[in-house]
Amino acid sequence: ERVWERMALSGECDGRLRERVAELFDEKSQRLQKRMRPAEVTEKMTAIFRRLSPRTRDDLLSRMRREHTDTAMLAMLEAESRLNSGNKEA
């Protein structure tokens, strides 16, 4: 986990790496859902999402819109993204 998080946070990375981050994000969410309550999963995944670079977050959201069935998680991350971009503009 730390390796892909650091790669995503280290600045610009290629599209394949961002795509892999999205895949790993989804896999992590699925693993957590097996052992944690939904609210705990959402909290953990939102914390990971916050640490990703803006471009990686955008790519992740795009992928989730195309493929993901967890609409609640997607809605939460989209709200987090809007909040985060609003804070940077202020």
Secondary structure as UniProt FT lines:
FT   HELIX           2..9
FT   HELIX           15..33
FT   TURN            34..35
FT   HELIX           38..51
FT   HELIX           54..67
FT   HELIX           71..89
//
